[in-house]
Each structure stands twice: as C-alpha cells, then as structure tokens.
Amino acid sequence: MDKYLTVILIFMVVGIPIAFFSPTTGELRPQPFIPLFYGSIAGIIIIVIYSSYKDKKARQEANAKRKRSKK
C-alpha cells in the first residue's frame, strides 16, 4: 500500500471513534455523528479495494515480464 493511502487510512480509522466521542471533552456524544462513521467505513473499504487492485495489477505485470524474459 502506498504511503499516501496509509496516511488516509489512519485518518479514516481515527475518524470512527470521533463519531461517537467528543474530542474536546472525551465524553460519549448523546447523538453520534453518523455520516462521519459511515464515511470512514466507506473510505476504508474503498482504500482496501483500490490497494488490492493495484497490487494485483503489479503482480500481473511482474508475472508477464518474468514469463517474457524466459523466452
């Protein structure tokens, strides 16, 4: 996974508890911030799918290159 995607993933993971706890007081929010929670979950899923797609493409290129060099 790229370092940029890793940083964004960390922010997404940190955003999940912020949806339920107030950062200023540390207390549980009476009404959780649901869009932040679901947005963080969706962002995490998108980052994981995109990074696995990129890794798959890189592996396919490496395998094709390795097979071409043998001939």
Helices and strands as residue ranges (DSSP letters): H 3-20, H 34-70
